[in-house]
Amino acid sequence: MPRKSPSASRADSVVLPLDAYLELQKFRDELVGIADTIDPVATPLPGVRKPEQSRRRALARVFRLWAQQIERSLVAS
């Protein structure tokens, strides 16, 4: 009979110290603020050309996605 290797347990949640949790929340808020500064969702930037606006929007999207990942991590903690 072949031996079974012990299965690696998968962590569904991580316990964070409260100060680390609060710092991650603050970092997430900063990322959202940066994204809103780079590309305000509601207001088109006057005098910004299309290619420049496209680059700004793409960069802002990266910051927003990063913030969403952090938020999901915080909810799962």
N, C-alpha and C positions, 0 to 999 in steps of 0.2 A: 504494500500500500504506500503510495507516494506521500511524502510529508507535505503538509500545507504550510506555506509561509504565513506568518502573522500579517493580517491585512493592515495597511497603514490607515490609521484613523484620520478622518478628514474633519478639520475644525469648521464647524458651522458658525461659530462666533468667537470673538476675541474679547477678552476682558482688558479694558484700558483703565489706567488711573484717571480720575476725574479731571485732573489738570491737562492730561494729554488729550482727552476728549474735547475739552473746552478750547484748547489750542487748535485742534483740527477744525472745529466749527468756525473759529475766527479765520483760519486760513481759507476755508471754503468761501466765507463771506468776502475775503479779499480777492479771491479769484473771480467771483461774480462781479465785484466792483471794477476790476481790471477789464473784464470782458465788456461791461457796460460803457466804460470809458473809451475803449478801442472802437466799439461799434454799438452806439445806442440803438436799441431795437426799434423804438417808436419814432425816432427823429433821424431823417437822412442828414448826413453832414454836408453843409453848403460848401461848394467849391472843391469837392473831392471828386476826382475822375473815376470812371467805372472800374478800371483795373485796380486802382488804389483801394476803392471801396470793397472790391471783391477780396483783396488780400486782407484788409482789415476784418471783414466779416469771417473769413476762414480762420484767422488768428483768434478772434473772439470766440468762435465756435470751439476751438481747442481748449480755451480757458473754461468755457461753460461745461464741456464734457468732463474735464478734470474735476471741476467742482461737483458735478453730478456723481462721479465715482466716489469722491470723498463722502458725499452725503449718503450714498448707499452703504458705504462702509460704516458710517456712524449709526445708521438705522439698524444694521445687522449686529452691532456691538452690544 
